[in-house]
């Protein structure tokens, strides 16, 4: 084994290429827009269902029940459509 075969960690020579960092938002742990949208839709479903239940206990007017029910149905429907499209 010669001196040239031995790797010297303090050798001053041509620099080796440094490993490149992944692009922002492009790593394997990046959250996609679809994940964010699905989370927001679930939050809307839960919040509007809780609001509808609270309105029921409070004895609120029927238009408020209908509005929160429509929001719940639309958000749940969007989740179903996204789920069915994702199967293709």
C-alpha positions as CSV (number, residue, x, y, z in Angstrom):
1,X,0.0,0.0,0.0
2,X,1.5,3.3,-1.1
3,X,0.9,6.7,0.3
4,X,-1.3,7.6,-2.6
5,X,-3.7,4.6,-1.9
6,X,-4.4,5.9,1.6
7,X,-7.2,8.4,1.9
8,X,-6.1,11.5,3.8
9,X,-9.1,13.4,5.1
10,X,-7.0,16.6,5.4
11,X,-5.7,16.4,1.8
12,X,-5.9,19.8,0.0
13,X,-6.9,18.9,-3.5
14,X,-9.7,19.5,-5.9
15,X,-13.0,19.7,-4.0
16,X,-15.5,17.0,-4.5
17,X,-19.0,17.8,-5.5
18,X,-21.1,18.4,-2.5
19,X,-24.4,16.5,-2.3
20,X,-27.2,18.7,-3.6
21,X,-30.1,19.5,-1.3
22,X,-33.5,18.6,-2.6
23,X,-35.6,21.4,-4.1
24,X,-38.0,23.1,-1.8
25,X,-41.3,21.2,-1.7
26,X,-39.9,18.4,-3.8
27,X,-38.6,16.0,-1.2
28,X,-40.1,12.6,-0.4
29,X,-41.9,14.0,2.7
30,X,-43.4,16.9,0.8
31,X,-47.2,17.4,1.3
32,X,-49.1,17.6,-1.9
33,X,-51.9,20.0,-2.7
34,X,-54.3,17.0,-2.8
35,X,-53.4,16.2,0.8
36,X,-54.0,19.7,1.9
37,X,-57.3,19.9,0.1
38,X,-58.5,16.6,1.6
39,X,-57.6,17.8,5.1
40,X,-59.4,21.1,4.5
41,X,-62.5,19.3,3.2
42,X,-62.6,17.0,6.2
43,X,-62.2,20.0,8.5
44,X,-65.2,21.7,6.8
45,X,-67.3,18.5,7.1
46,X,-66.6,18.2,10.8
47,X,-67.0,21.9,11.6
48,X,-70.2,22.3,9.6
49,X,-71.7,19.1,11.2
50,X,-70.8,20.3,14.7
51,X,-72.3,23.7,13.8
52,X,-75.5,22.0,12.6
53,X,-75.7,20.0,15.9
54,X,-75.1,23.2,17.9
55,X,-77.8,25.0,16.0
56,X,-80.2,22.1,16.7
57,X,-79.6,22.3,20.4
58,X,-79.8,26.1,20.4
59,X,-83.2,26.0,18.6
60,X,-82.0,28.2,15.7
61,X,-84.0,29.0,12.7
62,X,-84.4,26.5,9.8
63,X,-82.4,28.5,7.2
64,X,-79.3,28.2,9.5
65,X,-79.8,24.5,9.7
66,X,-80.2,24.3,5.9
67,X,-77.1,26.4,5.3
68,X,-74.8,24.3,7.5
69,X,-76.4,21.1,6.1
70,X,-75.7,22.2,2.5
71,X,-72.1,23.0,3.4
72,X,-71.7,19.6,5.0
73,X,-73.2,17.8,2.0
74,X,-71.1,19.7,-0.5
75,X,-67.8,19.1,1.3
76,X,-68.7,15.4,1.8
77,X,-69.6,15.1,-1.8
78,X,-66.3,16.7,-2.9
79,X,-64.5,14.1,-0.7
80,X,-66.4,11.3,-2.4
81,X,-65.8,12.6,-5.9
82,X,-62.0,13.0,-5.1
83,X,-61.9,9.5,-3.7
84,X,-63.6,8.0,-6.7
85,X,-61.4,9.9,-9.2
86,X,-58.3,8.7,-7.2
87,X,-59.2,5.0,-7.9
88,X,-58.9,5.4,-11.6
